[in-house]
Amino acid sequence: MKVTLDPERCVGAGHCVLSAATVFDQDETDGIVLLLDPEPAAHLADAVLEAADLCPARAILVTTPGGRPA
Ligand code: SF4
């Protein structure tokens, strides 16, 4: 899977970091999301999908290996 972000939508809620701390982080100054791992390992798929689902700003886009939106 591949992860992309739209940081301009991010409101710094931090749900993504709580769900998948090895994939997402937050800027120390403004709290805006940072992408640590754009191609997470398969065992992180559930956590990444949870992060995308919980993001109140819909700032996380996940695509599957076939290029389909997850
Ligand atoms: S959950 Fe969404 S709004 Fe919150 S920090 Fe992550 S990307 Fe930003």
Backbone and ligand atoms as CSV (ligand in chain L), in Angstrom:
chain,resi,resn,atom,element,x,y,z
A,1,MET,N,N,0.836,-1.196,0.000
A,1,MET,CA,C,0.000,0.000,0.000
A,1,MET,C,C,0.869,1.243,0.000
A,2,LYS,N,N,0.275,2.287,-0.557
A,2,LYS,CA,C,0.973,3.573,-0.563
A,2,LYS,C,C,0.125,4.604,0.163
A,3,VAL,N,N,0.802,5.473,0.874
A,3,VAL,CA,C,0.131,6.510,1.642
A,3,VAL,C,C,0.561,7.873,1.114
A,4,THR,N,N,-0.405,8.724,0.879
A,4,THR,CA,C,-0.106,10.117,0.562
A,4,THR,C,C,-0.928,11.003,1.490
A,5,LEU,N,N,-0.451,12.216,1.659
A,5,LEU,CA,C,-1.094,13.152,2.574
A,5,LEU,C,C,-1.469,14.432,1.848
A,6,ASP,N,N,-2.455,15.096,2.377
A,6,ASP,CA,C,-2.761,16.456,1.956
A,6,ASP,C,C,-2.601,17.327,3.204
A,7,PRO,N,N,-1.357,17.759,3.490
A,7,PRO,CA,C,-1.100,18.475,4.746
A,7,PRO,C,C,-1.920,19.759,4.882
A,8,GLU,N,N,-2.339,20.326,3.763
A,8,GLU,CA,C,-3.136,21.561,3.855
A,8,GLU,C,C,-4.496,21.305,4.479
A,9,ARG,N,N,-4.958,20.064,4.429
A,9,ARG,CA,C,-6.254,19.728,5.048
A,9,ARG,C,C,-6.111,19.396,6.530
A,10,CYS,N,N,-4.908,18.995,6.928
A,10,CYS,CA,C,-4.679,18.503,8.287
A,10,CYS,C,C,-5.000,19.592,9.320
A,11,VAL,N,N,-5.707,19.177,10.357
A,11,VAL,CA,C,-6.034,20.101,11.442
A,11,VAL,C,C,-5.278,19.737,12.725
A,12,GLY,N,N,-4.327,18.797,12.597
A,12,GLY,CA,C,-3.468,18.469,13.723
A,12,GLY,C,C,-4.140,17.699,14.835
A,13,ALA,N,N,-5.165,16.947,14.494
A,13,ALA,CA,C,-5.905,16.222,15.531
A,13,ALA,C,C,-5.093,15.079,16.135
A,14,GLY,N,N,-4.177,14.504,15.362
A,14,GLY,CA,C,-3.262,13.512,15.906
A,14,GLY,C,C,-3.773,12.088,15.955
A,15,HIS,N,N,-4.962,11.823,15.449
A,15,HIS,CA,C,-5.469,10.449,15.467
A,15,HIS,C,C,-4.563,9.509,14.682
A,16,CYS,N,N,-3.984,10.026,13.602
A,16,CYS,CA,C,-3.138,9.175,12.762
A,16,CYS,C,C,-1.919,8.683,13.539
A,17,VAL,N,N,-1.333,9.539,14.340
A,17,VAL,CA,C,-0.146,9.152,15.111
A,17,VAL,C,C,-0.520,8.101,16.152
A,18,LEU,N,N,-1.659,8.262,16.765
A,18,LEU,CA,C,-2.100,7.286,17.755
A,18,LEU,C,C,-2.359,5.925,17.113
A,19,SER,N,N,-2.829,5.918,15.880
A,19,SER,CA,C,-3.135,4.654,15.195
A,19,SER,C,C,-1.892,3.986,14.643
A,20,ALA,N,N,-0.974,4.778,14.064
A,20,ALA,CA,C,0.189,4.198,13.387
A,20,ALA,C,C,1.392,5.119,13.585
A,21,ALA,N,N,2.035,4.969,14.715
A,21,ALA,CA,C,3.106,5.890,15.107
A,21,ALA,C,C,4.384,5.713,14.292
A,22,THR,N,N,4.524,4.590,13.587
A,22,THR,CA,C,5.713,4.427,12.758
A,22,THR,C,C,5.510,4.970,11.349
A,23,VAL,N,N,4.278,5.329,11.042
A,23,VAL,CA,C,3.964,5.838,9.695
A,23,VAL,C,C,3.740,7.348,9.714
A,24,PHE,N,N,3.119,7.829,10.798
A,24,PHE,CA,C,2.785,9.245,10.888
A,24,PHE,C,C,3.453,9.878,12.104
A,25,ASP,N,N,3.755,11.162,11.945
A,25,ASP,CA,C,4.226,11.954,13.070
A,25,ASP,C,C,3.603,13.343,12.903
A,26,GLN,N,N,3.812,14.181,13.896
A,26,GLN,CA,C,3.295,15.547,13.813
A,26,GLN,C,C,4.429,16.535,13.995
A,27,ASP,N,N,4.391,17.618,13.222
A,27,ASP,CA,C,5.379,18.675,13.357
A,27,ASP,C,C,5.329,19.234,14.780
A,28,GLU,N,N,6.501,19.401,15.374
A,28,GLU,CA,C,6.539,19.842,16.772
A,28,GLU,C,C,6.013,21.259,16.965
A,29,THR,N,N,6.065,22.060,15.922
A,29,THR,CA,C,5.646,23.453,16.085
A,29,THR,C,C,4.159,23.669,15.813
A,30,ASP,N,N,3.670,23.091,14.720
A,30,ASP,CA,C,2.270,23.384,14.366
A,30,ASP,C,C,1.354,22.160,14.418
A,31,GLY,N,N,1.906,20.988,14.699
A,31,GLY,CA,C,1.066,19.806,14.835
A,31,GLY,C,C,0.615,19.192,13.524
A,32,ILE,N,N,1.079,19.770,12.406
A,32,ILE,CA,C,0.650,19.242,11.114
A,32,ILE,C,C,1.331,17.897,10.852
A,33,VAL,N,N,0.582,17.030,10.217
A,33,VAL,CA,C,1.042,15.658,10.003
A,33,VAL,C,C,2.314,15.602,9.148
A,34,LEU,N,N,3.159,14.626,9.492
A,34,LEU,CA,C,4.363,14.310,8.725
A,34,LEU,C,C,4.295,12.836,8.355
A,35,LEU,N,N,4.699,12.522,7.149
A,35,LEU,CA,C,4.669,11.131,6.701
A,35,LEU,C,C,6.051,10.512,6.872
A,36,LEU,N,N,6.151,9.521,7.764
A,36,LEU,CA,C,7.423,8.864,8.026
A,36,LEU,C,C,7.676,7.709,7.077
A,37,ASP,N,N,6.609,7.065,6.617
A,37,ASP,CA,C,6.749,5.838,5.833
A,37,ASP,C,C,5.667,5.808,4.753
A,38,PRO,N,N,5.983,6.245,3.523
A,38,PRO,CA,C,4.968,6.303,2.468
A,38,PRO,C,C,4.554,4.940,1.921
A,39,GLU,N,N,5.337,3.898,2.217
A,39,GLU,CA,C,4.966,2.552,1.751
A,39,GLU,C,C,5.066,1.583,2.928
A,40,PRO,N,N,4.098,1.634,3.829
A,40,PRO,CA,C,4.164,0.810,5.043
A,40,PRO,C,C,4.113,-0.685,4.730
A,41,ALA,N,N,4.762,-1.452,5.585
A,41,ALA,CA,C,4.735,-2.915,5.458
A,41,ALA,C,C,3.316,-3.435,5.649
A,42,ALA,N,N,3.081,-4.638,5.112
A,42,ALA,CA,C,1.738,-5.211,5.105
A,42,ALA,C,C,1.143,-5.336,6.508
A,43,HIS,N,N,1.979,-5.615,7.496
A,43,HIS,CA,C,1.427,-5.815,8.842
A,43,HIS,C,C,0.894,-4.502,9.449
A,44,LEU,N,N,1.195,-3.384,8.799
A,44,LEU,CA,C,0.696,-2.089,9.289
A,44,LEU,C,C,-0.586,-1.659,8.582
A,45,ALA,N,N,-1.063,-2.491,7.656
A,45,ALA,CA,C,-2.201,-2.076,6.828
A,45,ALA,C,C,-3.422,-1.695,7.660
A,46,ASP,N,N,-3.780,-2.521,8.634
A,46,ASP,CA,C,-4.975,-2.231,9.430
A,46,ASP,C,C,-4.830,-0.912,10.181
A,47,ALA,N,N,-3.644,-0.671,10.732
A,47,ALA,CA,C,-3.424,0.559,11.494
A,47,ALA,C,C,-3.487,1.782,10.579
A,48,VAL,N,N,-2.931,1.657,9.385
A,48,VAL,CA,C,-2.947,2.785,8.453
A,48,VAL,C,C,-4.370,3.070,7.974
A,49,LEU,N,N,-5.111,2.015,7.691
A,49,LEU,CA,C,-6.505,2.209,7.264
A,49,LEU,C,C,-7.331,2.823,8.389
A,50,GLU,N,N,-7.062,2.413,9.617
A,50,GLU,CA,C,-7.750,3.010,10.759
A,50,GLU,C,C,-7.429,4.497,10.856
A,51,ALA,N,N,-6.153,4.834,10.656
A,51,ALA,CA,C,-5.747,6.245,10.701
A,51,ALA,C,C,-6.501,7.047,9.656
A,52,ALA,N,N,-6.590,6.512,8.446
A,52,ALA,CA,C,-7.291,7.229,7.381
A,52,ALA,C,C,-8.768,7.385,7.717
A,53,ASP,N,N,-9.362,6.337,8.289
A,53,ASP,CA,C,-10.783,6.394,8.647
A,53,ASP,C,C,-11.037,7.420,9.750
A,54,LEU,N,N,-10.119,7.497,10.700
A,54,LEU,CA,C,-10.334,8.368,11.861
A,54,LEU,C,C,-9.965,9.822,11.604
A,55,CYS,N,N,-9.192,10.079,10.561
A,55,CYS,CA,C,-8.761,11.452,10.298
A,55,CYS,C,C,-9.971,12.345,10.023
A,56,PRO,N,N,-10.200,13.334,10.857
A,56,PRO,CA,C,-11.399,14.168,10.692
A,56,PRO,C,C,-11.307,15.091,9.481
A,57,ALA,N,N,-10.102,15.254,8.950
A,57,ALA,CA,C,-9.916,16.176,7.822
A,57,ALA,C,C,-9.818,15.441,6.494
A,58,ARG,N,N,-9.897,14.105,6.533
A,58,ARG,CA,C,-9.743,13.291,5.319
A,58,ARG,C,C,-8.446,13.660,4.605
A,59,ALA,N,N,-7.380,13.809,5.345
A,59,ALA,CA,C,-6.102,14.258,4.803
A,59,ALA,C,C,-5.194,13.092,4.424
A,60,ILE,N,N,-5.636,11.861,4.687
A,60,ILE,CA,C,-4.810,10.680,4.429
A,60,ILE,C,C,-5.430,9.868,3.306
A,61,LEU,N,N,-4.647,9.634,2.249
A,61,LEU,CA,C,-5.118,8.823,1.127
A,61,LEU,C,C,-4.292,7.546,1.074
A,62,VAL,N,N,-4.980,6.410,1.056
A,62,VAL,CA,C,-4.315,5.120,1.003
A,62,VAL,C,C,-4.695,4.442,-0.299
A,63,THR,N,N,-3.688,3.951,-1.025
A,63,THR,CA,C,-3.965,3.178,-2.227
A,63,THR,C,C,-3.356,1.791,-2.089
A,64,THR,N,N,-4.026,0.829,-2.671
A,64,THR,CA,C,-3.589,-0.560,-2.600
A,64,THR,C,C,-2.579,-0.822,-3.715
A,65,PRO,N,N,-1.900,-1.994,-3.708
A,65,PRO,CA,C,-0.900,-2.269,-4.733
A,65,PRO,C,C,-1.417,-2.135,-6.161
A,66,GLY,N,N,-2.687,-2.403,-6.388
A,66,GLY,CA,C,-3.244,-2.255,-7.727
A,66,GLY,C,C,-3.570,-0.821,-8.084
A,67,GLY,N,N,-3.290,0.084,-7.183
A,67,GLY,CA,C,-3.563,1.490,-7.458
A,67,GLY,C,C,-4.964,1.923,-7.072
A,68,ARG,N,N,-5.735,0.971,-6.509
A,68,ARG,CA,C,-7.102,1.304,-6.131
A,68,ARG,C,C,-7.120,2.005,-4.775
A,69,PRO,N,N,-8.025,2.953,-4.593
A,69,PRO,CA,C,-8.171,3.540,-3.252
A,69,PRO,C,C,-8.566,2.463,-2.254
A,70,ALA,N,N,-7.969,2.477,-1.068
A,70,ALA,CA,C,-8.300,1.478,-0.045
A,70,ALA,C,C,-9.586,1.868,0.661
L,1,SF4,S1,S,-5.528,12.528,11.900
L,1,SF4,FE1,FE,-5.717,13.816,10.079
L,1,SF4,S2,S,-6.044,15.858,10.875
L,1,SF4,FE2,FE,-5.220,14.637,12.540
L,1,SF4,S3,S,-2.977,14.936,12.454
L,1,SF4,FE3,FE,-3.456,13.119,11.268
L,1,SF4,S4,S,-3.679,13.859,9.166
L,1,SF4,FE4,FE,-3.855,15.634,10.513
